[in-house]
Amino acid sequence: MLYPIPAVMVSCGREGETPNIITVAWAGNICSSPAMLSISVRKERHSYDIIKETGEFIVNLTSRELTRAADWCGVRSGRDYDKFKEMGLTPQKSTKVSCPGIAESPVNIECKVHSVVELGSHDMFIAEVLCVTVDDRFMDDKGRFDLGAADLVAYSHGEYFALGEKIGKFGYSVAKKPAAKKGEKKPSSKKTSAKKPTTYPKKKKGNTK
Ligand SMILES: Cc1cc2nc3c(=O)[nH]c(=O)nc-3n(C[C@H](O)[C@H](O)[C@H](O)COP(=O)(O)O)c2cc1C
C-alpha cells in the first residue's frame, strides 16, 4: 500500500447528540476543481452512520501537539466516550456545515458528501470541500499556509512521524538556474564526482546479445 499518508481527525455530529471524532488514515485529495477529497470508513464505526445520515464532516489536520489525541480518537469509540471532552479539545463552530471542527487543529476542512462508494471493508465518502479554515498563526507574510510552522504529522506503517527535511519544491527539477552575475565565474559543467559512471544495462563480458 501507499505510505506515508496523513492521519486526520474527522469530526462529525448529529443534532442533539455529542459531536464525535474519528481518526482516518485512508484519506486523500481527489480533485482540484471542484476541490474534493475522500475518506474511507468502515461500516461498523460509530461515525459511519453519522456521516452517512448528515452528509457532512470536517477533516481536521493533525499537528504534532494533537498526535496523542488523534491516536486516542482512533482506538476509542464515540459510542462510549465524549472524545472532545476526554481529549480536552474545543468544538469550533463551522461556517458551512452543522457539525463542529476541532479548534486546536491548524486546518479545518468542511466537507459535504457527494457520493458513497461501497468498496469492501471500507466505504469511500467522496466529498466536496465547502470551506477551509486556517489558523492565523500558520499563515506567512504573503498570506500562504506555512506547512512547516503547522508541524503536521504523517502516518507510515502504523507509526506517526513529524515531517522531515525539505529536499525540493514543485518544478525544481526543471527550474532555470539564476544567471551568473557580472565578473562571477560560470560554474563548470564538468563532472567533479570521483565515481565511475555506470552503464545500464551492465554489459557482461563475452555476451554480445
Ligand atoms: C492512525 C489511525 C488511522 C485510522 N484510519 C482509519 C480509517 O481510515 N478508516 C476507518 O474506518 N477507521 C480508521 N481507524 C480506526 C478508527 O479511528 C477507530 O475505529 C475509531 O475508534 C472509530 O471511532 P468511532 O466508533 O467513534 O467512529 C484508524 C485509527 C487510527 C489510530
The ligand as a MOL file (V3000), in Angstrom:
LIG
                    3D

  0  0  0     0  0            999 V3000
M  V30 BEGIN CTAB
M  V30 COUNTS 31 33 0 0 0
M  V30 BEGIN ATOM
M  V30 1 C -3.9220 6.1310 12.8620 0
M  V30 2 C -5.2920 5.5650 12.6800 0
M  V30 3 C -5.8760 5.5370 11.4160 0
M  V30 4 C -7.1660 5.0250 11.2380 0
M  V30 5 N -7.7160 5.0390 9.9710 0
M  V30 6 C -8.9890 4.5930 9.7970 0
M  V30 7 C -9.6030 4.6860 8.5020 0
M  V30 8 O -9.0260 5.1650 7.5350 0
M  V30 9 N -10.8830 4.2410 8.3970 0
M  V30 10 C -11.5880 3.7000 9.4540 0
M  V30 11 O -12.7460 3.3040 9.2840 0
M  V30 12 N -11.0010 3.6030 10.6850 0
M  V30 13 C -9.7520 4.0490 10.8820 0
M  V30 14 N -9.1640 3.9940 12.1190 0
M  V30 15 C -9.9140 3.4020 13.2330 0
M  V30 16 C -10.9610 4.3420 13.8220 0
M  V30 17 O -10.4310 5.6350 14.0200 0
M  V30 18 C -11.4290 3.7650 15.1800 0
M  V30 19 O -12.0600 2.5310 14.9670 0
M  V30 20 C -12.2900 4.6920 15.9860 0
M  V30 21 O -12.3330 4.1950 17.2980 0
M  V30 22 C -13.6890 4.8130 15.4440 0
M  V30 23 O -14.3830 5.7440 16.2310 0
M  V30 24 P -15.9730 5.8380 16.2730 0
M  V30 25 O -16.5100 4.4640 16.6120 0
M  V30 26 O -16.2330 6.8320 17.3630 0
M  V30 27 O -16.4410 6.2850 14.9370 0
M  V30 28 C -7.8860 4.4950 12.3420 0
M  V30 29 C -7.2900 4.5030 13.6100 0
M  V30 30 C -6.0100 5.0390 13.7760 0
M  V30 31 C -5.3940 5.0730 15.1430 0
M  V30 END ATOM
M  V30 BEGIN BOND
M  V30 1 1 1 2
M  V30 2 1 2 3
M  V30 3 2 2 30
M  V30 4 2 3 4
M  V30 5 1 4 5
M  V30 6 1 4 28
M  V30 7 2 5 6
M  V30 8 1 6 7
M  V30 9 1 6 13
M  V30 10 2 7 8
M  V30 11 1 7 9
M  V30 12 1 9 10
M  V30 13 2 10 11
M  V30 14 1 10 12
M  V30 15 2 12 13
M  V30 16 1 13 14
M  V30 17 1 14 15
M  V30 18 1 14 28
M  V30 19 1 15 16
M  V30 20 1 16 17
M  V30 21 1 16 18
M  V30 22 1 18 19
M  V30 23 1 18 20
M  V30 24 1 20 21
M  V30 25 1 20 22
M  V30 26 1 22 23
M  V30 27 1 23 24
M  V30 28 2 24 25
M  V30 29 1 24 26
M  V30 30 1 24 27
M  V30 31 2 28 29
M  V30 32 1 29 30
M  V30 33 1 30 31
M  V30 END BOND
M  V30 END CTAB
M  END
